Amino acid sequence: MKVNLRSVTPQPAQAGQSAKSAPPWLETQGKVMSCHYEFARLHPFTFGILSPSGQFHISYTYYAHGTTFNDQFNSEVAVELNETFPVLYNPLNPQQNNKSSAAYSRRAPIAAYGIAASIFCSLLFLFAARGCQ
């Protein structure tokens, strides 16, 4: 199944950078190295979901400034192995690109910390109440 990768991931937000000081991002071709389906999973220590449910995990390479870089992103659709697609990268730091999932936060939501604290306080109260008997 062919898919237009230009519409899968938005271009990087370059907020705070003026057009005069930052050079434009350059385009190169990325090549899909692997594509597999990832189910939603939970992290046992933070109660946070690490990966969105029902996403394809795409690994790819691209060549910039004499170096080959490896990266990955998540997609709602499968992408064929060895398919090429345009990648925009930062010429000042070629590891930054518009497809990268590095910006994806792996931090747990604040509610998860509240739930964990509530359970801990409940257990602490139960142990303290049991000791008073």
Residue frames as a rotation matrix with the C-alpha (Angstrom) as fourth column:
MET 1
0.579 0.815 0.000 0.00
0.815 -0.579 0.000 0.00
0.000 0.000 -1.000 0.00
LYS 2
-0.432 -0.706 0.561 1.48
0.699 -0.655 -0.286 3.32
0.569 0.268 0.777 -1.07
VAL 3
0.559 0.561 -0.610 1.12
0.816 -0.501 0.287 6.27
-0.145 -0.658 -0.739 1.26
ASN 4
0.370 -0.395 0.841 2.07
0.265 -0.823 -0.503 9.91
0.890 0.409 -0.200 0.94
LEU 5
0.061 -0.436 -0.898 4.57
0.980 0.197 -0.030 10.44
0.190 -0.878 0.439 3.76
ARG 6
-0.755 -0.278 0.594 4.40
0.238 -0.960 -0.147 14.21
0.611 0.030 0.791 3.35
SER 7
-0.010 0.861 0.508 1.00
-0.506 -0.443 0.740 14.12
0.863 -0.250 0.440 5.04
VAL 8
0.327 0.135 -0.936 1.90
0.518 0.802 0.296 11.60
0.790 -0.582 0.192 7.76
THR 9
0.098 -0.407 -0.908 4.08
0.963 -0.192 0.190 13.87
-0.251 -0.893 0.373 9.91
PRO 10
0.958 0.282 0.056 3.96
0.287 -0.931 -0.227 17.67
-0.012 0.234 -0.972 10.08
GLN 11
0.215 -0.904 0.370 7.02
0.376 -0.273 -0.886 19.77
0.901 0.329 0.281 9.36
PRO 12
-0.257 -0.380 -0.889 9.02
0.950 0.069 -0.304 20.87
0.177 -0.922 0.344 12.41
ALA 13
0.862 0.494 0.111 7.93
0.443 -0.842 0.308 23.92
0.246 -0.216 -0.945 14.31
GLN 14
-0.226 -0.973 0.054 10.73
0.861 -0.226 -0.456 26.43
0.455 -0.056 0.888 14.39
ALA 15
0.788 0.589 0.180 9.13
0.407 -0.716 0.567 28.82
0.463 -0.374 -0.804 16.85
GLY 16
0.806 -0.447 -0.388 11.40
0.163 -0.462 0.872 31.44
-0.569 -0.766 -0.299 18.30
GLN 17
-0.277 -0.911 0.306 13.79
0.651 0.056 0.757 31.41
-0.707 0.409 0.578 15.34
SER 18
0.362 0.365 -0.858 13.79
-0.317 -0.817 -0.481 34.39
-0.876 0.447 -0.180 13.10
ALA 19
0.916 0.058 0.397 14.13
0.335 0.435 -0.836 33.94
-0.221 0.898 0.380 9.35
LYS 20
0.743 -0.667 0.056 17.28
-0.534 -0.641 -0.552 36.12
0.404 0.380 -0.832 9.37
SER 21
0.073 -0.787 0.612 19.32
-0.979 0.060 0.194 34.11
-0.189 -0.614 -0.766 11.91
ALA 22
-0.064 -0.054 0.997 18.37
-0.220 0.975 0.039 30.49
-0.974 -0.216 -0.074 11.16
PRO 23
-0.788 -0.218 -0.576 19.10
-0.602 0.074 0.795 28.91
-0.131 0.973 -0.190 7.80
PRO 24
0.293 0.931 -0.217 16.21
-0.954 0.299 -0.003 27.04
0.063 0.208 0.976 6.14
TRP 25
0.102 -0.177 0.979 16.02
-0.354 0.913 0.202 23.32
-0.930 -0.367 0.030 6.67
LEU 26
-0.480 -0.397 -0.782 17.39
-0.869 0.095 0.486 21.29
-0.119 0.913 -0.390 3.78
GLU 27
0.629 0.763 0.149 15.69
-0.702 0.640 -0.312 18.37
-0.333 0.092 0.938 2.05
THR 28
-0.662 -0.717 -0.217 17.13
-0.747 0.612 0.260 14.92
-0.054 0.334 -0.941 1.51
GLN 29
0.155 0.719 -0.677 15.65
-0.639 0.596 0.487 11.47
0.754 0.357 0.552 0.90
GLY 30
-0.271 -0.133 0.953 14.85
-0.875 0.447 -0.186 9.04
-0.401 -0.885 -0.237 3.71
LYS 31
-0.330 0.113 -0.937 14.66
-0.558 0.778 0.290 5.28
0.761 0.619 -0.194 3.14
VAL 32
0.531 0.624 0.573 12.38
-0.842 0.310 0.442 2.99
0.098 -0.717 0.690 5.16
MET 33
-0.558 -0.796 -0.233 14.42
-0.710 0.604 -0.362 0.23
0.429 -0.037 -0.903 6.83
SER 34
-0.874 0.347 -0.341 11.66
0.437 0.868 -0.236 -1.44
0.215 -0.355 -0.910 8.85
CYS 35
-0.464 0.821 0.334 7.96
-0.750 -0.564 0.345 -1.12
0.472 -0.091 0.877 9.53
HIS 36
-0.704 0.284 -0.651 6.17
0.416 0.908 -0.053 -3.08
0.576 -0.309 -0.757 12.24
TYR 37
0.202 0.907 0.370 2.93
-0.073 -0.363 0.929 -2.77
0.977 -0.215 -0.008 14.15
GLU 38
-0.868 -0.484 -0.113 3.17
0.114 0.026 -0.993 -1.80
0.484 -0.874 0.032 17.81
PHE 39
0.172 0.928 -0.331 0.39
0.652 0.145 0.744 -2.42
0.739 -0.344 -0.580 20.28
ALA 40
0.403 0.023 0.915 -0.25
-0.519 -0.817 0.250 0.00
0.754 -0.576 -0.318 23.14
ARG 41
0.084 -0.414 -0.907 1.82
0.651 0.711 -0.265 -0.80
0.754 -0.568 0.329 26.21
LEU 42
0.914 0.255 0.315 2.12
-0.085 -0.638 0.765 0.49
0.397 -0.726 -0.562 29.72
HIS 43
-0.198 -0.976 0.092 5.26
-0.204 -0.050 -0.978 1.42
0.959 -0.213 -0.189 31.59
PRO 44
0.208 0.398 -0.893 5.16
0.648 0.628 0.431 -0.34
0.732 -0.669 -0.127 34.98
PHE 45
-0.458 -0.499 -0.736 6.82
0.889 -0.270 -0.370 2.43
-0.014 -0.824 0.567 36.99
THR 46
-0.972 0.032 -0.231 5.12
-0.020 -0.998 -0.055 5.59
-0.233 -0.049 0.971 35.75
PHE 47
-0.222 0.945 0.238 1.69
0.500 0.320 -0.805 4.23
-0.837 -0.060 -0.544 34.74
GLY 48
0.038 0.197 -0.980 2.09
-0.589 -0.788 -0.181 6.14
-0.807 0.584 0.086 31.46
ILE 49
0.791 0.233 0.566 1.43
0.312 0.642 -0.700 4.84
-0.526 0.731 0.435 27.99
LEU 50
-0.175 -0.965 -0.196 4.69
0.115 -0.217 0.969 4.74
-0.978 0.147 0.149 26.05
SER 51
-0.985 -0.152 0.077 3.31
0.086 -0.051 0.995 4.21
-0.147 0.987 0.063 22.60
PRO 52
-0.349 0.912 -0.215 0.00
-0.884 -0.396 -0.250 5.27
-0.313 0.103 0.944 21.13
SER 53
-0.093 0.364 0.927 -2.34
-0.068 0.926 -0.371 2.37
-0.993 -0.098 -0.061 20.54
GLY 54
0.534 0.394 0.748 -2.35
0.570 0.486 -0.663 0.80
-0.625 0.780 0.035 17.11
GLN 55
0.690 -0.377 -0.618 0.62
-0.580 -0.798 -0.161 2.53
-0.433 0.470 -0.769 15.51
PHE 56
0.832 -0.542 0.117 3.17
0.493 0.626 -0.605 1.39
0.255 0.561 0.788 12.97
HIS 57
0.598 -0.739 -0.311 6.75
-0.049 -0.421 0.906 1.96
-0.800 -0.527 -0.288 14.09
ILE 58
0.937 -0.242 0.251 8.82
0.268 0.039 -0.963 3.11
0.224 0.969 0.101 11.08
SER 59
0.342 -0.907 -0.245 12.63
0.243 -0.167 0.956 3.04
-0.908 -0.387 0.163 11.18
TYR 60
0.920 -0.013 0.391 14.46
0.381 -0.195 -0.904 4.92
0.088 0.981 -0.174 8.43
THR 61
-0.041 -0.964 -0.264 17.84
0.760 -0.202 0.618 6.28
-0.649 -0.175 0.740 7.37
TYR 62
0.949 0.209 0.234 18.81
0.313 -0.682 -0.660 9.50
0.022 0.701 -0.713 5.62
TYR 63
0.031 -0.991 0.130 22.07
0.999 0.029 -0.015 10.98
0.011 0.131 0.991 4.39
ALA 64
0.931 0.232 0.282 23.08
0.233 -0.972 0.032 14.51
0.282 0.036 -0.959 5.38
HIS 65
0.676 -0.707 0.208 26.45
-0.731 -0.679 0.070 16.29
0.092 -0.199 -0.976 5.44
GLY 66
-0.129 -0.815 -0.564 28.45
-0.720 0.468 -0.512 13.17
0.682 0.341 -0.647 4.64
THR 67
-0.908 -0.131 0.398 26.84
-0.396 0.581 -0.711 11.07
-0.138 -0.803 -0.579 7.39
THR 68
-0.383 0.807 -0.448 24.06
-0.008 0.482 0.876 8.51
0.924 0.339 -0.179 7.41
PHE 69
-0.750 0.233 0.620 21.56
-0.662 -0.276 -0.697 9.04
0.009 -0.933 0.361 10.24
ASN 70
-0.655 0.593 -0.469 19.04
0.447 0.804 0.392 6.54
0.609 0.047 -0.791 11.64
ASP 71
-0.835 0.463 0.298 15.75
-0.544 -0.607 -0.580 7.64
-0.088 -0.646 0.759 13.14
GLN 72
-0.765 0.639 -0.080 12.17
0.623 0.766 0.159 6.51
0.163 0.071 -0.984 13.67
PHE 73
-0.771 0.623 0.133 8.61
-0.637 -0.755 -0.154 7.75
0.004 -0.203 0.979 13.79
ASN 74
-0.626 0.663 0.411 5.10
0.318 0.698 -0.641 6.43
-0.712 -0.270 -0.648 14.34
SER 75
-0.834 0.394 -0.388 2.49
-0.537 -0.411 0.737 6.29
0.131 0.822 0.554 11.61
GLU 76
-0.099 0.890 0.445 -1.15
-0.652 0.280 -0.705 5.28
-0.752 -0.360 0.552 11.43
VAL 77
0.888 0.362 -0.283 -0.51
-0.440 0.493 -0.751 3.51
-0.132 0.792 0.597 8.11
ALA 78
0.475 -0.723 0.501 2.06
0.419 0.687 0.594 0.93
-0.774 -0.073 0.629 7.03
VAL 79
0.562 -0.423 -0.711 4.92
-0.761 -0.602 -0.243 1.96
-0.325 0.677 -0.660 4.77
GLU 80
0.978 -0.174 -0.114 6.67
0.088 0.843 -0.530 -0.40
0.189 0.508 0.840 2.38
LEU 81
0.471 -0.882 -0.025 10.25
0.384 0.180 0.906 -1.47
-0.794 -0.437 0.423 3.04
ASN 82
-0.454 -0.824 0.339 12.86
0.752 -0.151 0.641 0.52
-0.477 0.546 0.688 1.03
GLU 83
0.497 0.644 0.581 10.32
0.827 -0.554 -0.094 3.22
0.261 0.528 -0.808 0.12
THR 84
-0.675 -0.734 -0.077 11.89
0.732 -0.653 -0.196 6.68
0.093 -0.189 0.978 -0.10
PHE 85
0.568 0.821 0.049 10.34
0.786 -0.560 0.261 9.91
0.242 -0.110 -0.964 1.10
PRO 86
0.073 -0.551 0.831 11.48
0.141 -0.819 -0.556 13.52
0.987 0.158 0.018 1.60
VAL 87
0.423 -0.061 -0.904 13.06
0.906 0.052 0.421 14.43
0.022 -0.997 0.077 4.95
LEU 88
0.571 -0.260 0.779 13.80
-0.062 -0.959 -0.275 18.00
0.819 0.108 -0.564 6.02
TYR 89
0.408 -0.498 -0.765 16.80
0.898 0.369 0.239 18.37
0.164 -0.785 0.598 8.36
ASN 90
0.959 -0.134 -0.250 18.45
-0.017 -0.907 0.421 21.19
-0.284 -0.399 -0.872 10.26
PRO 91
0.651 -0.758 0.044 21.77
0.178 0.096 -0.979 22.06
0.738 0.645 0.198 8.53
LEU 92
0.065 -0.629 0.775 23.22
-0.793 -0.504 -0.342 23.25
0.605 -0.592 -0.531 11.85
ASN 93
-0.489 -0.143 0.860 22.30
-0.691 0.666 -0.282 19.96
-0.533 -0.732 -0.425 13.54
PRO 94
-0.510 0.266 -0.818 21.57
-0.742 0.345 0.575 17.27
0.435 0.900 0.021 10.91
GLN 95
-0.948 0.192 -0.256 20.24
0.283 0.874 -0.394 14.85
0.148 -0.446 -0.883 13.55
GLN 96
-0.440 0.840 -0.316 17.14
-0.036 -0.369 -0.929 17.06
-0.897 -0.397 0.193 13.86
ASN 97
-0.985 0.170 0.018 14.57
0.030 0.066 0.997 16.32
0.169 0.983 -0.070 11.20
ASN 98
-0.511 0.853 0.108 10.86
-0.848 -0.521 0.102 16.70
0.143 -0.039 0.989 10.53
LYS 99
0.177 0.595 -0.784 10.00
-0.408 0.769 0.492 12.99
0.896 0.233 0.379 10.83
SER 100
-0.713 -0.644 -0.276 11.70
-0.047 0.437 -0.898 12.25
0.699 -0.628 -0.342 14.12
SER 101
0.463 0.844 -0.271 9.70
0.227 0.182 0.957 10.94
0.856 -0.505 -0.107 17.06
ALA 102
-0.509 -0.742 -0.436 12.31
0.659 -0.010 -0.752 12.25
0.554 -0.671 0.493 19.49
ALA 103
-0.747 0.283 0.602 9.89
-0.432 -0.894 -0.116 15.01
0.505 -0.347 0.790 20.45
TYR 104
0.236 0.863 -0.447 7.42
-0.106 0.480 0.871 12.36
0.966 -0.158 0.204 21.61
SER 105
-0.193 -0.269 0.944 7.20
-0.904 -0.326 -0.278 12.66
0.382 -0.906 -0.180 25.37
ARG 106
-0.197 0.070 -0.978 7.63
0.152 0.988 0.040 9.52
0.969 -0.141 -0.205 27.44
ARG 107
-0.948 -0.106 0.300 6.67
-0.254 -0.317 -0.914 11.28
0.192 -0.942 0.274 30.67
ALA 108
-0.557 0.779 -0.290 3.68
0.815 0.579 -0.011 10.05
0.159 -0.242 -0.957 32.60
PRO 109
-0.048 0.619 0.784 0.67
0.156 -0.770 0.619 12.34
0.987 0.152 -0.060 32.90
ILE 110
-0.662 -0.234 0.712 0.25
-0.546 -0.499 -0.673 14.19
0.513 -0.834 0.203 36.19
ALA 111
0.390 0.885 0.254 -2.84
-0.872 0.266 0.411 12.12
0.296 -0.382 0.876 37.02
ALA 112
0.516 -0.260 -0.816 -0.70
0.102 0.965 -0.243 8.95
0.850 0.042 0.524 37.09
TYR 113
-0.634 -0.773 0.034 1.52
0.111 -0.135 -0.985 10.48
0.765 -0.620 0.172 39.78
GLY 114
-0.385 0.589 0.710 -1.58
-0.875 -0.477 -0.079 11.47
0.292 -0.652 0.699 41.76
ILE 115
0.668 0.640 -0.379 -2.98
-0.529 0.767 0.364 7.95
0.524 -0.042 0.851 41.58
ALA 116
0.107 -0.725 -0.680 0.34
0.353 0.667 -0.655 6.44
0.929 -0.170 0.328 42.66
ALA 117
-0.782 -0.385 0.490 0.60
-0.245 -0.533 -0.810 8.89
0.573 -0.754 0.323 45.58
SER 118
0.050 0.901 0.430 -2.98
-0.946 -0.095 0.310 8.12
0.320 -0.422 0.848 46.61
ILE 119
0.681 0.146 -0.718 -2.31
-0.085 0.989 0.120 4.38
0.728 -0.020 0.686 46.67
PHE 120
-0.338 -0.898 -0.283 0.90
0.340 0.164 -0.926 4.91
0.878 -0.409 0.250 48.65
CYS 121
-0.678 0.132 0.723 -0.88
-0.611 -0.649 -0.454 7.12
0.409 -0.750 0.521 51.22
SER 122
0.442 0.897 -0.023 -3.72
-0.776 0.395 0.492 4.59
0.450 -0.200 0.870 51.56
LEU 123
0.458 -0.357 -0.814 -1.29
0.279 0.927 -0.249 1.77
0.844 -0.113 0.524 52.21
LEU 124
-0.660 -0.723 0.203 0.65
0.092 -0.347 -0.933 3.89
0.745 -0.598 0.296 54.70
PHE 125
-0.286 0.654 0.700 -2.60
-0.895 -0.444 0.050 4.69
0.344 -0.612 0.712 56.56
LEU 126
0.679 0.566 -0.468 -3.62
-0.408 0.820 0.400 0.99
0.610 -0.081 0.788 56.62
PHE 127
0.032 -0.755 -0.655 -0.26
0.481 0.586 -0.652 -0.03
0.876 -0.294 0.382 58.09
ALA 128
-0.796 -0.299 0.527 -0.40
-0.234 -0.649 -0.723 2.78
0.559 -0.699 0.447 60.67
ALA 129
0.067 0.914 0.401 -4.02
-0.926 -0.093 0.366 1.92
0.372 -0.396 0.840 61.66
ARG 130
0.613 0.136 -0.778 -3.15
-0.054 0.990 0.131 -1.76
0.788 -0.038 0.614 61.97
GLY 131
-0.393 -0.873 -0.290 -0.29
0.361 0.144 -0.922 -0.95
0.846 -0.466 0.259 64.31
CYS 132
-0.589 0.232 0.775 -2.60
-0.647 -0.710 -0.279 0.97
0.485 -0.665 0.568 66.66
GLN 133
0.437 0.865 -0.246 -4.76
-0.556 0.475 0.682 -2.09
0.707 -0.161 0.688 67.44
